[in-house]
């Protein structure tokens, strides 16, 4: 997926508030809009060349997962 790095401060309904240095990974059309139309971002060359990969985030525990957990014993 394409990635851009913002060069200005602003707001978008896609990403919310952003500042210079923030990055966005998304669709080709959205990234092109930020770079070419809005001129508030530039292509992130590190991502494009494949030298860096996004960090994987651990899955968050859900209420359903907590409900299936065994009850704690008090003793």
C-alpha positions in Angstrom: 0.0 0.0 0.0 1.2 3.5 -0.7 2.4 5.7 2.1 2.7 9.5 2.4 4.3 11.8 5.0 2.6 15.0 5.8 4.5 18.2 5.4 1.9 20.6 6.9 -0.6 20.7 9.7 -4.2 20.2 8.8 -7.4 18.1 9.0 -9.1 15.6 6.7 -12.2 13.5 7.2 -10.0 10.4 6.2 -7.3 10.8 8.8 -8.5 13.5 11.2 -5.9 16.0 12.5 -2.4 15.6 11.1 0.9 17.4 11.6 4.2 17.6 9.7 6.0 14.3 10.0 2.8 12.2 10.5 2.4 9.3 8.0 -0.7 7.8 6.3 -0.8 4.4 4.6 -3.9 3.9 2.5 -5.3 3.7 -1.0 -3.6 5.0 -4.1 -6.3 7.6 -4.8 -6.3 9.0 -1.2 -2.5 9.2 -1.1 -2.4 10.9 -4.5 -5.0 13.4 -3.3 -2.8 14.4 -0.4 0.3 14.7 -2.6 -1.0 16.2 -5.8 -4.3 18.0 -5.1 -4.0 19.2 -1.5 -0.2 19.4 -1.6 0.0 18.7 2.1 2.1 15.5 1.8 4.9 13.9 0.0 5.5 10.2 -1.0 7.3 8.3 1.8 10.3 6.9 -0.1 11.3 4.5 2.8 8.0 2.6 2.5 8.0 2.7 -1.3 11.4 1.2 -1.6 10.5 -1.6 0.9 13.2 -0.8 3.4 10.7 -0.4 6.3 7.6 -2.3 7.2 4.8 -1.2 9.4 4.9 -2.5 13.0 2.4 -5.2 13.8 0.0 -4.3 16.7 -1.1 -7.0 19.1 -4.8 -7.8 19.0 -6.9 -6.0 21.6 -8.9 -8.1 24.1 -12.6 -7.9 23.5 -15.4 -8.1 26.0 -16.4 -11.4 24.5 -12.9 -12.8 25.0 -13.0 -11.6 28.7 -16.5 -13.2 29.2 -15.1 -16.6 28.1 -12.3 -16.5 30.6 -12.5 -18.8 33.6 -13.6 -17.0 36.8 -10.9 -16.2 39.3 -10.9 -18.2 42.5 -10.6 -16.4 45.8 -9.1 -18.3 48.6 
